[in-house]
């Protein structure tokens, strides 16, 4: 059985790590109310950082729900995701999306990210 946890090693923790993704984002994946920026890393596994601002998602309960669902989505797909650092940003109106729709949307975003990374690796070779 594979490890399905979400330890500190799978998270982007420091401001410098976030800044690196913002400045060197090789991939942009858009979804309804969400934007994922990603840049390759040398760690051999995915890491994720979350930015759900109070400006875009007013209530703390909504921000926490979105963060929980996003972390769960990454946790369940961590074996298939490429070795990238991902920062997920919220946009206005994302809190109106129900949990099931958000989970499907995140799943689609991760599939697009996988395809984009594979495509870039093929072009580099």
JOHUPE-V566378 format. One record per residue. N is the residue number from 0. RES is the residue in one small letter. SS is DSSP state (2 for helix, 1 for strand, 0 for the rest). OMEGA is omega as a letter, one per 30 degrees, with the letter a starting at -180 (* if undefined). BURIAL is 1 if it has 16 or more other ideal C-beta (glycine too) atoms within 10 Angstrom, else 0. Layout:
# JOHUPE-V566378
n:N res:RES ss:SS omega:OMEGA burial:BURIAL
n:N res:RES ss:SS omega:OMEGA burial:BURIAL
This chain:
# JOHUPE-V566378
n:0 res:x ss:0 omega:a burial:0
n:1 res:x ss:0 omega:l burial:0
n:2 res:x ss:0 omega:a burial:0
n:3 res:x ss:0 omega:a burial:0
n:4 res:x ss:0 omega:l burial:0
n:5 res:x ss:0 omega:a burial:0
n:6 res:x ss:0 omega:a burial:0
n:7 res:x ss:2 omega:a burial:0
n:8 res:x ss:2 omega:l burial:0
n:9 res:x ss:2 omega:a burial:1
n:10 res:x ss:1 omega:l burial:0
n:11 res:x ss:0 omega:a burial:1
n:12 res:x ss:0 omega:a burial:0
n:13 res:x ss:0 omega:l burial:0
n:14 res:x ss:2 omega:l burial:0
n:15 res:x ss:2 omega:l burial:0
n:16 res:x ss:2 omega:l burial:1
n:17 res:x ss:2 omega:a burial:1
n:18 res:x ss:2 omega:l burial:0
n:19 res:x ss:2 omega:l burial:1
n:20 res:x ss:2 omega:a burial:1
n:21 res:x ss:2 omega:a burial:0
n:22 res:x ss:2 omega:a burial:0
n:23 res:x ss:0 omega:a burial:0
n:24 res:x ss:0 omega:l burial:1
n:25 res:x ss:0 omega:a burial:0
n:26 res:x ss:1 omega:l burial:1
n:27 res:x ss:1 omega:a burial:0
n:28 res:x ss:1 omega:a burial:1
n:29 res:x ss:1 omega:l burial:0
n:30 res:x ss:1 omega:l burial:1
n:31 res:x ss:0 omega:l burial:0
n:32 res:x ss:0 omega:a burial:1
n:33 res:x ss:1 omega:l burial:1
n:34 res:x ss:1 omega:l burial:1
n:35 res:x ss:1 omega:l burial:1
n:36 res:x ss:1 omega:a burial:1
n:37 res:x ss:1 omega:l burial:1
n:38 res:x ss:1 omega:a burial:1
n:39 res:x ss:1 omega:l burial:0
n:40 res:x ss:0 omega:a burial:1
n:41 res:x ss:0 omega:a burial:0
n:42 res:x ss:0 omega:a burial:0
n:43 res:x ss:0 omega:l burial:0
n:44 res:x ss:0 omega:a burial:0
n:45 res:x ss:0 omega:l burial:1
n:46 res:x ss:1 omega:a burial:1
n:47 res:x ss:1 omega:l burial:1
n:48 res:x ss:1 omega:a burial:1
n:49 res:x ss:1 omega:l burial:1
n:50 res:x ss:1 omega:l burial:0
n:51 res:x ss:0 omega:a burial:1
n:52 res:x ss:0 omega:l burial:0
n:53 res:x ss:0 omega:l burial:0
n:54 res:x ss:0 omega:a burial:0
n:55 res:x ss:0 omega:l burial:1
n:56 res:x ss:0 omega:a burial:1
n:57 res:x ss:0 omega:a burial:0
n:58 res:x ss:0 omega:a burial:0
n:59 res:x ss:2 omega:a burial:0
n:60 res:x ss:2 omega:l burial:0
n:61 res:x ss:2 omega:l burial:1
n:62 res:x ss:2 omega:a burial:1
n:63 res:x ss:2 omega:l burial:0
n:64 res:x ss:2 omega:l burial:1
n:65 res:x ss:2 omega:l burial:1
n:66 res:x ss:2 omega:a burial:1
n:67 res:x ss:2 omega:a burial:0
n:68 res:x ss:2 omega:l burial:1
n:69 res:x ss:2 omega:l burial:1
n:70 res:x ss:2 omega:a burial:1
n:71 res:x ss:2 omega:l burial:0
n:72 res:x ss:2 omega:l burial:1
n:73 res:x ss:2 omega:a burial:1
n:74 res:x ss:2 omega:a burial:0
n:75 res:x ss:2 omega:a burial:0
n:76 res:x ss:2 omega:a burial:1
n:77 res:x ss:0 omega:l burial:1
n:78 res:x ss:0 omega:a burial:0
n:79 res:x ss:0 omega:a burial:0
n:80 res:x ss:0 omega:l burial:1
n:81 res:x ss:0 omega:l burial:1
n:82 res:x ss:0 omega:a burial:0
n:83 res:x ss:1 omega:l burial:1
n:84 res:x ss:1 omega:a burial:1
n:85 res:x ss:1 omega:l burial:1
n:86 res:x ss:1 omega:l burial:1
n:87 res:x ss:1 omega:a burial:1
n:88 res:x ss:1 omega:l burial:1
n:89 res:x ss:1 omega:l burial:1
n:90 res:x ss:0 omega:a burial:0
n:91 res:x ss:0 omega:l burial:0
n:92 res:x ss:0 omega:a burial:0
n:93 res:x ss:2 omega:a burial:1
n:94 res:x ss:2 omega:l burial:1
n:95 res:x ss:2 omega:a burial:0
n:96 res:x ss:0 omega:l burial:1
n:97 res:x ss:0 omega:a burial:0
n:98 res:x ss:2 omega:a burial:0
n:99 res:x ss:2 omega:l burial:0
n:100 res:x ss:2 omega:l burial:0
n:101 res:x ss:2 omega:l burial:1
n:102 res:x ss:2 omega:l burial:1
n:103 res:x ss:2 omega:a burial:0
n:104 res:x ss:2 omega:l burial:1
n:105 res:x ss:2 omega:l burial:1
n:106 res:x ss:2 omega:l burial:0
n:107 res:x ss:2 omega:l burial:0
n:108 res:x ss:2 omega:a burial:1
n:109 res:x ss:2 omega:l burial:1
n:110 res:x ss:2 omega:l burial:0
n:111 res:x ss:2 omega:l burial:0
n:112 res:x ss:2 omega:l burial:1
n:113 res:x ss:2 omega:a burial:0
n:114 res:x ss:2 omega:a burial:0
n:115 res:x ss:2 omega:l burial:1
n:116 res:x ss:2 omega:l burial:1
n:117 res:x ss:2 omega:l burial:0
n:118 res:x ss:2 omega:l burial:0
n:119 res:x ss:2 omega:l burial:0
n:120 res:x ss:2 omega:l burial:0
n:121 res:x ss:2 omega:l burial:0
n:122 res:x ss:2 omega:l burial:0
n:123 res:x ss:2 omega:a burial:0
n:124 res:x ss:0 omega:* burial:0
